[in-house]
Amino acid sequence: MTHRDVVVWGGGCGGVAAALQSARSGADTTLFTPGPWLGGMVSSAGVCAPDGHELTCWQTGIWGAFLRQLELEEPSGLDHNWVSCFGYRPQTAERILQRWVAAEPRLEWRPHCRLEQVHGQQGRLQSVEIHSANGVESFSADVFVDGSDLGDLLALSSAPFRWGWEGKEIWDEPSAPEQSRLESEAFFQEQPIQSPTWVVMGQLHGELAPHHAAAIPRIPFDRSTASFGLEKTITYGRLPSGLVMLNWPLEGNDWHHSLDRALSADGEVRAQLAQEMQRHSKDFLAALEECSGGWISSGNAFPGADPSLALMPYWRESRRLTGRTTVTERDLLPISTGARRGPLPIDAKGRCTSIAVGTYANDHHYPGEDWPLAPKSVRWGGRWSGTPFCIPFDALITDSIPNLVMAEKGFSVSHMANGATRLQPLILNLGQVAGLAAAMAVRQGCDLADLQVEAIQSALIHEPQAPAAVLPIWDWPFWNPHWVKAQEQGLARPEHLNANGCLSGPRASMLLPPGVNQAPNQPHEVGLSGVLTGNLHEGYHLETAERIWPLITLEPAIHRWLSNEDHSGRTLNLRGIKNPWGPWVRITGVLDQAN
C-alpha cells in the first residue's frame, strides 16, 4: 500500500484546485482522475464561458490566477460572447492546468483511474482502492478530498449525503416547494436534480446569411430560438477562433430524463445515460447546422473519436454532503431590501467563518418554465451582477468522517442554494480551500474540524501564488495594494462591513478608495474617444466615429465614478476592450474628460 499525505479523487475543477493548493502548502499529494483531462467544468466538460466572479473585486484565488493566465494565452483575448465576460478554448484551459500540476514537485497526477472501494476504520477514512492501467492499487492518506462532480468518494464513504429536493419546512427557503408538493407531484420524482448538459462544440464559418437568420430548427428544438433568435442562440457561447460552446438551456441540449441513473452502480446503465445525452447534443448541433445553412458545423476541441463532444457531462448538481453546517438559500440572499451582500456567517465567539465568496445569481435548470427564484442580483457597471454571499468552512466538512473534505459542488448546500454555488469560479476557490485545509491538518496532525478558521483565512489572503478573498468587499479590486488590508480589517471587525459590502467605521478612512485610472493595463485594450449618453440605471453608451457602443465595466472605481456624477453628453477618452458579439465595450479606465 502506498501512503500519501493527501489523496484527491475526482476530475472536477475543484479537485485539481485542491490538489494544487495541497501540494503548494507542503503536503505530498496524489490526484486521481477518471479521464485524460484535469479541469472538469472549465475544460473537460467544455463549460468555457464561466458565469459569476466577473468583477475585479471577485477575481481572486485560483480562479483569478486561472483567468489572468487565460488572458495571456488566448491570442484574441476572452471577449467573444454575450453570456459571459470570459470565453476561451478548452484546450487552452487544460494546457494551463496540466502545466501547473507538472510544476508541483509534491503533486502526482494519475489519469484514467476508477475508484473501486473506500476503506475506513473507527469513523475515519483509511485508504482507497484505485483501478488503473497498473491494475488495482491501494493508497492510504491522512486526509482525503472529494473533488468529483458527482461526489463519488462521498458515496463510498459512510458520510451522510443528500440528493434532490428539500421541502420548504426544513430551512424556510423562499423558493423551495412545500413537502406536500414533493410527495404528491410527479415532477419532483422525475426531476430529482438540476438538468445536466453534455456540451458539444460547434465551429462558425463566415457570416450568417440573411435569409437564414429567421430560420427555426427542426423538432424537438423548434422552440430553442424563440426568445433570442437564431444568431444569438448560436453565439451565446462563442469562443476564440469561432468555436462555439453549445450549452443552451432554452429547449436546447439540457438533458432531463431518468437522471437517477447517474448514481447507478451498474456501469452499463450509466453508459446508456451518457450515450443519450451525447446523442441529444449532437442532434441539437445538427439542427442548428441545417437551419443556419451550414453557418455552424461540428467543432474540434477535445481528444477522442469525436472532437466536438466534451469528455464528460456538465453536472450542475451532485450528491451533497450533510456537513457541520449547510448553506441554504437564506445564506445567499441580500440581508435587506436594496442591500448588496448576503449575511456573514458568525460563530458563537463572534468570529466570521467565511472562507470563500460566491456571487452568481441563483439559476436552476429544469424542463418547462423557469423555476421562480428569490432575486439576488443588482444593476452594477452597466449590467446585472449577482450579489455576493459567503461560504463557511464548516460546509466543507462533516463530523461523521473527520478526515474528509469536499472540494466540488457536493459540499453541504441545499438543493435550492446549489443553483448559485455550482459555478466554476466559486468551485475553483472552494477546491483551493479544501486543499489548503487538508495540508494544514496534515502538518498540525489534527482533524479538519480542529483547524482554526482564522489561520485558514489568513493563509488564503496571504497565499503567495493565488491570494483569495474570504469576505464580500465590493470596493477593492484584486490588483489594489490595499486589498489585503481591507480583507484583514473586515475580518477583525465584521460589523464594519455594511449592507453595501463596503467597509465603514473609524478605521475605514485609512484605506483610500482606488482612483479611476489605477487599474493595470490589460491585453487587447484600446483607446476610445466619444460622447457618453444614457445613465447608470438604463445603461451608458459611447458614440464614437465608428459606432455607438454599449458600455460595461468590471472595475469598482469606474462604477463608482459613473454612479457619483452625471457624465451624459460629455466627450470622454477611455480605455477598454471591444466585444462585438456582446455587443459592448468593457471599460478598463477613464483617461480624461475632453470637455
ZIWO-V549363 format. One record per backbone hydrogen bond with DSSP energy under -1.0 kcal/mol. CO is the residue of the C=O (numbers start at 1). NH is the residue of the N-H. Records with the same first field share a line. If there is no record, write none. Layout:
CO = NH  NH
This chain:
2 = 140
5 = 142  143
6 = 30
7 = 145
8 = 32
9 = 147
12 = 16
13 = 17
14 = 18
15 = 19
16 = 20
17 = 21
18 = 22
19 = 23
20 = 24
21 = 25
22 = 27
23 = 26
28 = 6
29 = 108
30 = 8
31 = 110
32 = 10
33 = 113
35 = 112
39 = 42
40 = 43  45
41 = 47
43 = 46
44 = 311  312
46 = 48
48 = 88
55 = 58
56 = 478
58 = 60
60 = 64
61 = 65
62 = 66
63 = 67
64 = 68
65 = 69
66 = 70
67 = 71
68 = 72
69 = 73
70 = 74
74 = 77
78 = 80  87
89 = 93
90 = 94
91 = 95
92 = 96
93 = 97
94 = 98
95 = 99
96 = 100
97 = 101
98 = 102
99 = 103
101 = 104
104 = 107
106 = 29
108 = 31
110 = 33
114 = 131
117 = 129
119 = 126  127
121 = 124
124 = 121
126 = 141
127 = 119
128 = 139
129 = 116
130 = 137
131 = 114
132 = 135
135 = 132
137 = 130
138 = 2
139 = 128
140 = 4
143 = 7
144 = 405
145 = 9
146 = 407
147 = 12
151 = 155
152 = 156
160 = 322
162 = 320
167 = 170
168 = 172
173 = 176
177 = 168
178 = 182
179 = 183
180 = 184
181 = 185
185 = 188
186 = 190
187 = 191
196 = 255
197 = 314
199 = 310
200 = 246
201 = 299
202 = 244
203 = 297
209 = 212
212 = 215
218 = 221
221 = 224
223 = 226
225 = 229
229 = 233
230 = 234
231 = 235
235 = 238
236 = 83
237 = 245
239 = 242
240 = 243
242 = 204
243 = 239
244 = 202
246 = 200
249 = 251
258 = 261
259 = 262
260 = 263
261 = 264
266 = 270
267 = 271
268 = 272
269 = 273
270 = 274
271 = 275
272 = 276
273 = 277
274 = 278
275 = 279
276 = 280
277 = 281
278 = 282
279 = 283
280 = 284
281 = 285
282 = 286
283 = 287
284 = 288
285 = 289
286 = 290
287 = 291
288 = 292
289 = 294
290 = 293
295 = 205
297 = 203
306 = 309
307 = 301  302
308 = 201
313 = 315
314 = 197
320 = 162
321 = 323
327 = 414
328 = 331
329 = 332  333
336 = 339
341 = 335
345 = 353
347 = 350
351 = 347
353 = 393
356 = 391
358 = 389
365 = 195
376 = 387
378 = 385
380 = 383
381 = 553
383 = 380
385 = 378
388 = 342
389 = 358
391 = 355
392 = 395
393 = 396
394 = 324  325
395 = 412
396 = 406
397 = 324
401 = 404
402 = 448
403 = 144
405 = 146
408 = 411
410 = 321
411 = 413
412 = 327
414 = 418
417 = 420  421
418 = 422
423 = 427
424 = 428
425 = 429
426 = 430
427 = 431
428 = 432
429 = 433
430 = 434
431 = 435
432 = 436
433 = 437
434 = 438
435 = 439
436 = 440
437 = 441
438 = 442
439 = 443
440 = 444
441 = 445  446
447 = 450
448 = 451
452 = 456
453 = 457
454 = 458
455 = 459
456 = 460
457 = 461
458 = 462
460 = 463  468
467 = 61
471 = 473
477 = 480
480 = 483
482 = 486
483 = 487
484 = 488
485 = 489
486 = 490
487 = 491
488 = 492
489 = 493
493 = 496
494 = 497
496 = 504
498 = 501
499 = 340
501 = 474
502 = 498
505 = 508
507 = 510
508 = 511
515 = 518
522 = 525
526 = 576
528 = 574
530 = 572
531 = 543
532 = 569
533 = 541
535 = 539
539 = 535
540 = 551
541 = 533
542 = 549
543 = 531
547 = 544
549 = 542
550 = 585
552 = 587
554 = 56
555 = 559
556 = 560
557 = 561
558 = 562
559 = 563
560 = 564
567 = 570
570 = 532
571 = 594
572 = 530
573 = 591  592
574 = 528
575 = 588  589
576 = 526
577 = 586
579 = 582  584
584 = 579
585 = 552
586 = 577
589 = 575
592 = 573
